[in-house]
Amino acid sequence: MAAELTDEEKSKDVFFQRIALIGEEMIAAHGREFATGAFVLAARWISEGRMGAKVKPKSDTEAAPRPN
């Protein structure tokens, strides 16, 4: 007998289905590398608390840090 999903599990499942559809659309439009990169960036922004945040653009005179 299969266990019944909780409301939280059902909600998460809906989000996973939506993510899958978005991924399929991105792959069809721009390829697998783009879709993967977009999801990696989104995960990074979420973990940094930047998703949806309004980030103030840097001025042209401000020096950007260079990666090592």
OpenMM code with the backbone's topology and positions (N, CA, C; nanometers):
from openmm import Vec3, app, unit

residues = "MET ALA ALA GLU LEU THR ASP GLU GLU LYS SER LYS ASP VAL PHE PHE GLN ARG ILE ALA LEU ILE GLY GLU GLU MET ILE ALA ALA HIS GLY ARG GLU PHE ALA THR GLY ALA PHE VAL LEU ALA ALA ARG TRP ILE SER GLU GLY ARG MET GLY ALA LYS VAL LYS PRO LYS SER ASP THR GLU ALA ALA PRO ARG PRO ASN".split()
positions = [
    Vec3(0.0842, -0.1175, 0.0000),
    Vec3(0.0000, 0.0000, 0.0000),
    Vec3(0.0894, 0.1248, 0.0000),
    Vec3(0.0605, 0.2185, -0.0914),
    Vec3(0.1397, 0.3404, -0.1044),
    Vec3(0.0988, 0.4405, 0.0031),
    Vec3(0.1983, 0.5080, 0.0558),
    Vec3(0.1723, 0.6101, 0.1579),
    Vec3(0.1155, 0.7347, 0.0914),
    Vec3(0.0217, 0.7991, 0.1576),
    Vec3(-0.0382, 0.9233, 0.1088),
    Vec3(0.0614, 1.0385, 0.1294),
    Vec3(0.0738, 1.1245, 0.0276),
    Vec3(0.1621, 1.2402, 0.0398),
    Vec3(0.1000, 1.3439, 0.1315),
    Vec3(0.1855, 1.4122, 0.2054),
    Vec3(0.1381, 1.5223, 0.2898),
    Vec3(0.1088, 1.6430, 0.2006),
    Vec3(0.0404, 1.7426, 0.2561),
    Vec3(0.0134, 1.8650, 0.1809),
    Vec3(0.1433, 1.9325, 0.1385),
    Vec3(0.2427, 1.9316, 0.2269),
    Vec3(0.3717, 1.9918, 0.1926),
    Vec3(0.4383, 1.9168, 0.0780),
    Vec3(0.4351, 1.7847, 0.0818),
    Vec3(0.4942, 1.7046, -0.0260),
    Vec3(0.4223, 1.7280, -0.1584),
    Vec3(0.2899, 1.7400, -0.1542),
    Vec3(0.2132, 1.7686, -0.2751),
    Vec3(0.2500, 1.9051, -0.3310),
    Vec3(0.2650, 2.0036, -0.2439),
    Vec3(0.3023, 2.1381, -0.2859),
    Vec3(0.4404, 2.1379, -0.3514),
    Vec3(0.5350, 2.0689, -0.2894),
    Vec3(0.6704, 2.0609, -0.3451),
    Vec3(0.6690, 1.9909, -0.4806),
    Vec3(0.5863, 1.8871, -0.4950),
    Vec3(0.5759, 1.8145, -0.6203),
    Vec3(0.5273, 1.9064, -0.7328),
    Vec3(0.4324, 1.9941, -0.7014),
    Vec3(0.3830, 2.0899, -0.8009),
    Vec3(0.4963, 2.1818, -0.8458),
    Vec3(0.5773, 2.2290, -0.7524),
    Vec3(0.6903, 2.3146, -0.7889),
    Vec3(0.7912, 2.2400, -0.8762),
    Vec3(0.8204, 2.1145, -0.8428),
    Vec3(0.9132, 2.0357, -0.9251),
    Vec3(0.8588, 2.0170, -1.0664),
    Vec3(0.7295, 1.9983, -1.0794),
    Vec3(0.6695, 1.9853, -1.2120),
    Vec3(0.6838, 2.1149, -1.2902),
    Vec3(0.6630, 2.2286, -1.2240),
    Vec3(0.6777, 2.3586, -1.2902),
    Vec3(0.8222, 2.3830, -1.3312),
    Vec3(0.9164, 2.3471, -1.2425),
    Vec3(1.0590, 2.3624, -1.2750),
    Vec3(1.0947, 2.2782, -1.3968),
    Vec3(1.0438, 2.1554, -1.4019),
    Vec3(1.0717, 2.0669, -1.5154),
    Vec3(1.0200, 2.1271, -1.6454),
    Vec3(0.9004, 2.1832, -1.6433),
    Vec3(0.8445, 2.2447, -1.7636),
    Vec3(0.9269, 2.3648, -1.8080),
    Vec3(0.9677, 2.4475, -1.7136),
    Vec3(1.0512, 2.5629, -1.7471),
    Vec3(1.1836, 2.5156, -1.8068),
    Vec3(1.2419, 2.4131, -1.7474),
    Vec3(1.3665, 2.3575, -1.8001),
    Vec3(1.3510, 2.3074, -1.9428),
    Vec3(1.2419, 2.2374, -1.9691),
    Vec3(1.2173, 2.1880, -2.1048),
    Vec3(1.2036, 2.3026, -2.2040),
    Vec3(1.1338, 2.4094, -2.1627),
    Vec3(1.1190, 2.5265, -2.2491),
    Vec3(1.2527, 2.5926, -2.2775),
    Vec3(1.3361, 2.6067, -2.1738),
    Vec3(1.4671, 2.6703, -2.1922),
    Vec3(1.5555, 2.5861, -2.2829),
    Vec3(1.5532, 2.4538, -2.2661),
    Vec3(1.6331, 2.3657, -2.3512),
    Vec3(1.5879, 2.3776, -2.4961),
    Vec3(1.4573, 2.3766, -2.5185),
    Vec3(1.4051, 2.3867, -2.6546),
    Vec3(1.4435, 2.5197, -2.7195),
    Vec3(1.4424, 2.6266, -2.6426),
    Vec3(1.4703, 2.7593, -2.6979),
    Vec3(1.6188, 2.7901, -2.7095),
    Vec3(1.6994, 2.7444, -2.6103),
    Vec3(1.8386, 2.7907, -2.6044),
    Vec3(1.9409, 2.6809, -2.5783),
    Vec3(1.8978, 2.5586, -2.5586),
    Vec3(1.9917, 2.4486, -2.5398),
    Vec3(2.0125, 2.4104, -2.3940),
    Vec3(2.0685, 2.2916, -2.3779),
    Vec3(2.0901, 2.2325, -2.2457),
    Vec3(2.1885, 2.3133, -2.1610),
    Vec3(2.2953, 2.3653, -2.2228),
    Vec3(2.3945, 2.4419, -2.1462),
    Vec3(2.3333, 2.5680, -2.0865),
    Vec3(2.2509, 2.6376, -2.1639),
    Vec3(2.1850, 2.7578, -2.1119),
    Vec3(2.0947, 2.7232, -1.9946),
    Vec3(2.0131, 2.6207, -2.0114),
    Vec3(1.9193, 2.5825, -1.9053),
    Vec3(1.9943, 2.5445, -1.7783),
    Vec3(2.0996, 2.4668, -1.7933),
    Vec3(2.1787, 2.4271, -1.6770),
    Vec3(2.2392, 2.5493, -1.6091),
    Vec3(2.2981, 2.6372, -1.6865),
    Vec3(2.3588, 2.7575, -1.6306),
    Vec3(2.2574, 2.8456, -1.5602),
    Vec3(2.1394, 2.8587, -1.6189),
    Vec3(2.0354, 2.9412, -1.5579),
    Vec3(1.9925, 2.8835, -1.4230),
    Vec3(1.9774, 2.7520, -1.4161),
    Vec3(1.9382, 2.6909, -1.2891),
    Vec3(2.0498, 2.6985, -1.1851),
    Vec3(2.1734, 2.6864, -1.2283),
    Vec3(2.2861, 2.6997, -1.1348),
    Vec3(2.2908, 2.8416, -1.0787),
    Vec3(2.2757, 2.9415, -1.1657),
    Vec3(2.2745, 3.0799, -1.1185),
    Vec3(2.1568, 3.1050, -1.0245),
    Vec3(2.0407, 3.0527, -1.0590),
    Vec3(1.9240, 3.0709, -0.9722),
    Vec3(1.9484, 3.0087, -0.8354),
    Vec3(2.0081, 2.8895, -0.8321),
    Vec3(2.0382, 2.8247, -0.7038),
    Vec3(2.1359, 2.9093, -0.6232),
    Vec3(2.2350, 2.9648, -0.6905),
    Vec3(2.3323, 3.0499, -0.6210),
    Vec3(2.2641, 3.1735, -0.5632),
    Vec3(2.1806, 3.2380, -0.6447),
    Vec3(2.1126, 3.3590, -0.5988),
    Vec3(2.0190, 3.3283, -0.4826),
    Vec3(1.9510, 3.2157, -0.4886),
    Vec3(1.8623, 3.1766, -0.3785),
    Vec3(1.9443, 3.1573, -0.2511),
    Vec3(2.0567, 3.0854, -0.2610),
    Vec3(2.1383, 3.0586, -0.1423),
    Vec3(2.1990, 3.1861, -0.0854),
    Vec3(2.2215, 3.2855, -0.1713),
    Vec3(2.2774, 3.4132, -0.1264),
    Vec3(2.1689, 3.5127, -0.0848),
    Vec3(2.0428, 3.4737, -0.0969),
    Vec3(1.9332, 3.5631, -0.0616),
    Vec3(1.9130, 3.6758, -0.1610),
    Vec3(1.9569, 3.6563, -0.2848),
    Vec3(1.9487, 3.7616, -0.3863),
    Vec3(1.8344, 3.7411, -0.4847),
    Vec3(1.7605, 3.6343, -0.4739),
    Vec3(1.6553, 3.6070, -0.5711),
    Vec3(1.5458, 3.7104, -0.5581),
    Vec3(1.5234, 3.7842, -0.6654),
    Vec3(1.4204, 3.8860, -0.6657),
    Vec3(1.4606, 4.0154, -0.5988),
    Vec3(1.5811, 4.0199, -0.5424),
    Vec3(1.6266, 4.1415, -0.4748),
    Vec3(1.6625, 4.2469, -0.5785),
    Vec3(1.6351, 4.3694, -0.5455),
    Vec3(1.6745, 4.4791, -0.6325),
    Vec3(1.8181, 4.5176, -0.5963),
    Vec3(1.9089, 4.4837, -0.6845),
    Vec3(2.0507, 4.5093, -0.6608),
    Vec3(2.0861, 4.6425, -0.7244),
    Vec3(2.1491, 4.7284, -0.6464),
    Vec3(2.1916, 4.8591, -0.6958),
    Vec3(2.3080, 4.8388, -0.7926),
    Vec3(2.2958, 4.8905, -0.9162),
    Vec3(2.4060, 4.8742, -1.0112),
    Vec3(2.5290, 4.9517, -0.9670),
    Vec3(2.6457, 4.8955, -0.9963),
    Vec3(2.7707, 4.9624, -0.9626),
    Vec3(2.7921, 5.0780, -1.0585),
    Vec3(2.8550, 5.1831, -1.0094),
    Vec3(2.8870, 5.2962, -1.0974),
    Vec3(3.0013, 5.2575, -1.1879),
    Vec3(3.0101, 5.3264, -1.3003),
    Vec3(3.1164, 5.2963, -1.3966),
    Vec3(3.2546, 5.3253, -1.3404),
    Vec3(3.2636, 5.4149, -1.2428),
    Vec3(3.3925, 5.4533, -1.1889),
    Vec3(3.4398, 5.3591, -1.0796),
    Vec3(3.3486, 5.2775, -1.0262),
    Vec3(3.3853, 5.1851, -0.9186),
    Vec3(3.4572, 5.0638, -0.9779),
    Vec3(3.5716, 5.0325, -0.9247),
    Vec3(3.6497, 4.9196, -0.9741),
    Vec3(3.5857, 4.7883, -0.9288),
    Vec3(3.5663, 4.6998, -1.0234),
    Vec3(3.5108, 4.5687, -0.9916),
    Vec3(3.6227, 4.4762, -0.9458),
    Vec3(3.5987, 4.3936, -0.8434),
    Vec3(3.7014, 4.2994, -0.8009),
    Vec3(3.7269, 4.1945, -0.9102),
    Vec3(3.8494, 4.1617, -0.9278),
    Vec3(3.8879, 4.0627, -1.0285),
    Vec3(3.8939, 3.9235, -0.9657),
    Vec3(3.8400, 3.8215, -1.0385),
    Vec3(3.8497, 3.6850, -0.9849),
    Vec3(3.9942, 3.6374, -0.9864),
    Vec3(4.0283, 3.5506, -0.8935),
    Vec3(4.1653, 3.4968, -0.8861),
    Vec3(4.1876, 3.3897, -0.9879),
] * unit.nanometer
topology = app.Topology()
chain = topology.addChain("A")
for resn in residues:
    res = topology.addResidue(resn, chain)
    for name in ("N", "CA", "C"):
        topology.addAtom(name, app.Element.getBySymbol(name[0]), res)
